[in-house]
């Protein structure tokens, strides 16, 4: 599937255990089922910059991922 910048997506699989680690920049690690917005699409290597926010709009995590690190599905809003 081809995604566009500002598409809203759901993480349906995470295939890189390093993404499951918390760090100083994120309030929590990403998890399957999270809803995120694609902020940037990279071509070399293929990937995405994703941001997940809580209900108040505060960023929970902001992460650059390679295309093969995650499986995403488009969320119809």
Secondary structure, 3 states (H helix, E strand, C coil): CCCCCCCEEEEEEECCHHHHCCCCCCCCCCCCCCEEEEEEEEECCEEEEEEEECCCCCEEEEEEEEHHHEEEEECCC
